[in-house]
Amino acid sequence: MPTHNKTGYEIRLEVLQMAVSLVNDRYHQTCHQLQYAAEKSNDKSFALPVDTRVADATAIAEQLYDFVEKK
């Protein structure tokens, strides 16, 4: 079975993909919670949270990559 050593770019891409997935999950969970709370209180509308997913994903990816980079 051939082994493939990942390049730094591949590792950073995977870390960024994990961070984006995490941030998207959190954002959608918050949206669902707000929708549920609005429905429970008979509100016809609710405000979506501020979308900071790009900045959040970048910050999380940097933290994860720093962890991976440590020896």
N, C-alpha and C positions, 0 to 999 in steps of 0.2 A: 504494500500500500504506500503510494508516494505521499510524502508529507510536504506541505506548503507552508513556508514561513511567511507570515503576513508582513507587509510593508507598514511603515508608520502611517501612511495615508489610509490603508485599509483598516488599521486599528482605530484611527481617529474617526473614520466614517462610521464604524460599528458603534463606537462610543456615542457619537452624535445621534445616530439612529435610536439608540436606547434612551437617550435623554429626551428626544422629541416624542417618543412613544410615551414616556412617563409623564411629560408635561401635558400632552394631549389627553391622556387618561384623567389626569387631575382636573383639567379644564372642563371636560365633558361631565365629570362627576359633579363638579360645582354647579354646572348648568342644570343638571337633572335635579339636584337638591333644591335649587331656586325654583324650578318649575313645580316640583312636588309641594314646596311650601306655599307657592301661589295658589295651586289648586286646592290645597287643604284649607286655606283661608278665603276661598272663593274669590280671589283676585283674578281679573281677566288678563292681566299682563304682569310682567316682571322684567327687571333690568338685568341684562347679561353682565357678567363680570368683565372688567377691563381685560383685554386680550394682550397679555405680556408673554405669550408662549415662546416667541423667538428669543427674547432676552433671557427668559428662564431656562430654556433648553441650552443656550450657549453657556450659561453659568454652571448648570449641572454637568454638561459635557466637560467643561474645564476641570471641575472637581473630580469627575470620574477618571479623566485622563491623567490627572496628577497622581491619583491612586495607582493606576496601572503603570505609570512611569517609574514609581518607586521600586527600588531593588530590595 
